[in-house]
Each structure stands twice: as structure tokens, then as C-alpha cells.
Amino acid sequence: MNGTIYQSWGEGIPVEALVIKGDRVAWSGERSAMPSVDRIVDLKGAVLGPGLTDAHAHYLHVANSRLEIAVDQADVKSINDVLERLRRGIKGRSSGEWAVAAGFDENRLQELRYPSRKEIDAVFPDRPVLIRRFCGHVTIANSAALAALGIDDSVSDPVGGVFGRDPSGRLDGSAREAASGMIMRVMPRAAIGTRVSVLGDVLRDVSGMGIVAGVEAAVGGGGGDSDRFDDELAVWNALRQNNEKLPIRLGFMCRLDAKDAKRRKLEPRRDPSFQTATLKFFADGIMGARTAAVSHQYADGTGYGLFMRDEAELSKALIDAHCAGWQIAVHAVGDRAISLVVDAYIEGQRIAPRPDARHRIEHASCSSAQDYMNMRKLGVSIVTQPSFLSRMNRSKRAAFGDRVHGYYQARTIIEAGVRYVPSSDAPTGSLSPWDGVADAMDRGATTGEPIGPNEALPARTVLAGYAEGGAFVMGQETWRGRLLPGMAADMIVLDRDVTTSTPKDVRETKVLLTMVDGHVVHDRMSSTSPWNE
């Protein structure tokens, strides 16, 4: 009591007091009518509301990045700065150890481009070097790395990927999409114990940001190979075995076709804390690398993007997954990719009707009105990433020119009757949901002209998308996402009322307390908090 208590972010009607019993909300209402309780917690004016779900994140990727050399600091402003960060980061390491940079973003550099193989070789002639773009879809390698991986100028582009080349046809070091996946599949990996430890830290960090549940968006990463899937699943299983209780609820998207899942005896499984109900597919690439499949040529004349696999093969894989009873999540950025996915969902429902399949489309940056109408009929959710609006402001404009204001929609999605679910896609987007809320409000105004300002949403709508929409896509909306009597005590306490704050203030939100299932998993209220008594 003694704070602003929201049972639903969307409704925004506060109650005076909330009572918790065990892992559930037991009562809410006027303070004068409150039943007798064992303990009273004075919020001292703070704001309490439902905890948030990050419906699309790559927590293991975040953990792996923390084991690499960060090149995303504010003072990294040129290619020379990137290479200097790498040079300093490998000091004291053995001569044969790989140098791997994480968080690279050419949009932050004076040159506005990737470093070339030749530029990296000039600083690192013998040591293998990989520079990973923050999106996870592009890798840049030097000559020593390519040699160690057995890749030379004769390599062919894989389906759904491209090796960059200079005018003479020689590899320039860059690899996009499936070509990048070829490199990452054979990259040395840290020991499972090391990754488990750092992954636990990541989950504790997001708990401190107000996240009560998260969906790991591609077990098996971008490569989609069985070895990588098994390796990453082993890390997650080890994390669970090493912890009596994890700080957030988890769901997993498996980067497998239905036949591969069956071979591993995996079936759709709902679980309140650790569920595997979803198969993940990649239809196309990304806007930043100009690999998203679009019907109108990119504004800089770089083509129409590409599909990650043969279109007929992809459609069949989606239909097979639907018929096997899986929830499906598909990375589809461009309108050509989105239309293919929607058509496959329609065909799957025709063959094997499922009234509540809850299929998803991840990103959906430029959907058509017809596709929105079909999504609404199918009950498809769009899981979007509002922090992209600031993080990729410049590259979005370069890719689409003036058309960009009709892309990355939000208000239009909701008005079309399609479920809008914001998420992070960290580390591509900001790990903090408060950056996502602020970007949905100001449409990326912190890093440039707002993109599609008419698509801006109020904080209350975005928060409801995180809390209730996130619970819905995990199949958990009947018992969490709101703080009504009988629902899970998954809640957060904030230092401000974000529903009435400016975007700037929203970004600075501090989470004072996070509770999952009635257990406190993060507490900054005070050193003598009554929750700990």
C-alpha cells in the first residue's frame, strides 16, 4: 500500500492496496476494505504494476558477447578505434587465441562502413580476428581467420547468404546471413560452465530491469545446424540444473524443422517456468545488410534482398510445423517474406485447422494491408522491437528513403486488429525494456528525425504489450500479465509513474523490486526491505 498500484498497465486504474498469498494475488481494492494480513509493505509513493515479458531476446548471445571484446562504446568512432579496441583487448592472450569483437555497428563510425579484410590484416597479420555486427547477421573476418576456417576465394555463396568480395573478386572479409552462419558454426566456443555462469548474470540483470519472463528467440542461433542446437540446449539445461529457481520464467524457440524436432523426441510443451512450445524459422535477412526480402528495391539501389532458403521449401517447413502442433515464430522483415509466411499459415490452417495456433511473425517491418487482414483472421501476433527505431535510425533511412515512414508500424498494427507485442531482440535491440517503451513513444527521436511519428504509442499501450501481449504469445495470459485476484504475483515496483512520464524520463526508470511467483528476485527498495524479513 501507499503507492500507485496498477493491476493492468493498459487499463491504468489504480487500486489502493494489493494482497499477496503464496504465489498469487489474493485481493485488491480500497484500503478500508482490505482483509487482515501478516505483513504490510509501505511503497512510499512508488509505482507497482505487472511485470514485463521480453517475448523475443537472445540471452545466450548477450552472454557470449560479454566473453568477447566490446567495440560498441561511445568513444569508438572510426575503424581505427575498432581495431585499437581489439588490439588492447587481446593483450596478455596467447598468440593463437582468436580475437572476437562484439557489438560492431558501422552506423556509429565516421566511415559508415565495415572494416575491410586488408585493414584488419594490417593490424593482425597472424592472429585470427572476427568482428561480429551487433545484429548477429553479419561477420567480418581477417585472412588468418578465413585460413583457419578453410575458406578461400573459391568459396561459393551458400543459399541464403553472401560472401563479400572486392572488385577483383577476392573475399573482402564480410559474410552475410548463411555465409556468416558458416563461419559461426565452426568458431571456437567457450566452455559450457563459463557460458552458464555469464548467462545467469544476464538473467539477473534483466530481472533488475523489470522482466519477469523471456523467450530465447533461437536455440541453435542463426546457423540452424544440429550441432549448434544441441550445444546451446546443453547450456540452458545446465543452467536450469545448477539453479533451484531461475530469476525469470523462460520460453524457448527451437531453430529446427519439425522433422528434426521429432528426431530429438521434442514435442510442444507448455510449462510455467521453462517451456519449449515454439519452432523458429528465418524467412529473410535484415534491412541493415539489405538482405530483407522486399518488393520495392532498396533506396540505395542494392537490390531486393533474399530468402534464407528456397521459398517452396520454407513454405513446406512451416506447414509441417503447423501440422505437428507447434507454435511457429518466423523472422520475416520484408513484405515479400511476410506474405510468404502468412500464405503458409493460411495453407496450414486449411490442411489441419487449429483454432488457437498462436503463430507469430518476428519484426514484420513492412506488412501490407492484406497481410494484416489475414493475420487478424489467423490470430497471428506481430512481435516487434521498438528500440530499433533509435538504434538503426540512420540505416533505416538509407535503406528505404522516404518510404521508411510507412514501415516499422505500431499504431497501424493495433488498428488493424493484430496483436502488437514489443520486445528487445537483444543484443540487436536494447536489453532494457524502458528504452523500448521510450522509442515506441518518440519513434527514435533521440538519434534522428522520428520515423513514422504518426505511429507513436502512449506508454500505457506499450507496457500492456510487454506485460499482457508477452504473456499471450507464451500461452500464459489466463494466469499472468495482470495483477487480478487469482493471477500470479509477477510484479514490479518502479521509482516513477511511466504512464505519465516523458520518453526521456521513461529511459531513466529504476526498477526497485521484481517479484516472480511471489518470490522477490530483485530488491533495491532498501537494505532492510520488509520483503526480506
C-alpha positions, 0 to 999 in steps of 0.5 A: 500500500501507499503507492500507485498500484496498477493491476493492468498497465493498459487499463491504468486504474489504480487500486489502493492496496494489493494482497499477496498469498503464496504465489498469487494475488489474493485481493485488491481494492480500497484500503478500508476494505482490505482483509487482515494480513501478516505483513504490510509493505509501505511503497512510499509513493512508488509505482507497482504494476505487472511485470514485463515479458521480453517475448523475443531476446537472445540471452545466450548471445548477450552472454557470449558477447560479454566473453568477447571484446566490446567495440560498441562504446561511445568513444569508438568512432572510426575503424581505427578505434575498432581495431585499437579496441581489439588490439588492447583487448587481446593483450596478455592472450596467447598468440593463437587465441582468436580475437572476437569483437562484439557489438560492431555497428558501422552506423556509429563510425565516421566511415559508415562502413565495415572494416575491410579484410586488408585493414584488419590484416594490417593490424593482425597479420597472424592472429585470427580476428572476427568482428561480429555486427551487433545484429548477429547477421553479419561477420567480418573476418581477417585472412588468418581467420578465413585460413583457419576456417578453410575458406578461400576465394573459391568459396561459393555463396551458400543459399541464403547468404553472401560472401563479400568480395572486392572488385577483383573478386577476392573475399573482402572479409564480410559474410552475410546471413548463411555465409556468416552462419558458416563461419559461426558454426565452426568458431571456437566456443567457450566452455559450457560452465563459463557460458552458464555462469555469464548467462545467469548474470544476464538473467539477473540483470534483466530481472533488475530491469523489470522482466519477469519472463523471456523467450530465447528467440533461437536455440541453435542461433542463426546457423540452424545446424544440429550441432549448434542446437544441441550445444546451446540446449546443453547450456540452458539445461545446465543452467536450469540444473545448477539453479533451484529457481531461475530469476525469470520464467523462460520460453524457448524457440527451437531453430529446427524443422519439425522433422528434426524436432521429432528426431530429438523426441521434442514435442510442444510443451507448455510449462510455467517456468521453462517451456519449449512450445515454439519452432523458429524459422528465418524467412529473410535477412535484415534491412541493415545488410539489405538482405530483407526480402522486399518488393520495392528495391532498396533506396540505395539501389542494392537490390531486393534482398533474399530468402534464407532458403528456397521459398517452396521449401520454407513454405513446406517447413512451416506447414509441417510445423503447423501440422505437428502442433507447434507454435511457429515464430518466423523472422520475416522483415520484408513484405515479400517474406511476410506474405510468404509466411502468412500464405503458409499459415493460411495453407496450414490452417486449411490442411489441419485447422487449429483454432488457437495456433498462436503463430507469430511473425518476428519484426514484420517491418513492412506488412501490407494491408492484406497481410494484416487482414489475414493475420487478424483472421489467423490470430497471428501476433506481430512481435516487434522491437521498438528500440530499433527505431533509435538504434538503426535510425540512420540505416533505416533511412538509407535503406528505404528513403522516404518510404521508411515512414510507412514501415516499422508500424505500431499504431497501424498494427493495433488498428488493424486488429493484430496483436502488437507485442514489443520486445528487445531482440537483444543484443540487436535491440536494447536489453532494457525494456524502458528504452523500448517503451521510450522509442515506441513513444518518440519513434527514435527521436533521440538519434534522428528525425522520428520515423513514422511519428504518426505511429507513436504509442502512449506508454500505457499501450506499450507496457500492456504489450510487454506485460499482457501481449508477452504473456499471450504469445507464451500461452500464459495470459489466463494466469499472468500479465495482470495483477487480478485476484487469482493471477500470479504475483509477477510484479514490479515496483518502479521509482516513477509513474511511466504512464505519465512520464516523458520518453526521456524520463521513461529511459531513466526508470529504476526498477526497485523490486521484481517479484516472480511467483511471489518470490522477490528476485530483485530488491533495491527498495532498501537494505532492510526491505520488509520483503526480506524479513 
